[in-house]
Amino acid sequence: MIAVARRFLPLLLLAGCAACPTCPAAAGPHEDAAAAFDEGDYRAVYRLMAPLANKEDALAQTRLGILYENGLGVPPDYLEAARWYLAAAKQGEATAENNLAYLYLIGRGVSQNNALAVKWYKAAADQGLATAQYDLAVLYDEGKALRRNYIEALKWYRMAAAQGHVGAAGNLAFHYEKGIGVQQDAAEAFTWYRMAAERGDLASQVVIGDMYWTGNGIARDPLQAFKWFSIAAAGYPEAQAQARAEARRKRFMAATRLTPEQQAEAEKQAAAWQPG
């Protein structure tokens, strides 16, 4: 189960406005800022965004917050990050609301305040920001910053997963697999694990390999089990050597139930797989 709130990645914002439902259509300076970010020219991003931020442009304010929070093109300054996030959040900018919530949750640049963290996460989640929906679900799931409530956790996981959020899909699957806060349903668990696996989540790839191997939630299929164990084994980096070795062990186990022709087909499918 993925149970740690994930930070909203600055690249998602600076690459464009698709991740933020409240952002205006990108104008020239915003497009130039996105290009500069892609090139690693963070000082240029700052030069382009600072004048707009001082004119109450919420997206520019959010981008300055991201630069200050991460020390990109400017010295890291959490007080400044929080100041710009708050200015944008007051205008309803969803990404700023989400990032400000995180700062309140951990007490960085602001005094730690669970109530304000929840307030801003809810504001962003209500606007449809999948990352905020996921983070809010995690807080309900873990009983962190507010009272544990599996019904609310599942509601927000489901909303984020429907937008393709991998962590939300994995956590939703885990709840269905274990029957936590919901009736146990292996088939439903498989559906959400499969979605996370298709999007590149390595742990979910191993899980659906296991499910194909045992016939839990899906018809038993050693060929598909071999395929997903192979995909996971190829995806784990050197730093996760133990997890990679376990995926390889399971792949070998699945191979014992395949003919040479079936194994060749499974290897072909694994090689052709791309995250989507």
Secondary structure, DSSP 4 states (H G I P E B T S, - for coil): ---SPPPPPHHHHHT-STT-TTPPPP-HHHHHHHHHHHTT-HHHHHHHHHHHHTTT-HHHHHHHHHHHHHTSSS---HHHHHHHHHHHHTTT-HHHHHHHHHHHHHTSSS---HHHHHHHHHHHHHTT-HHHHHHHHHHHHHT-SS---HHHHHHHHHHHHHTT-HHHHHHHHHHHHHTSSS---HHHHHHHHHHHHHTT-HHHHHHHHHHHHHTSSS---HHHHHHHHHHHHHHS-GGGHHHHHHHHHHHHHHHTTS-HHHHHHHHHHHHH----
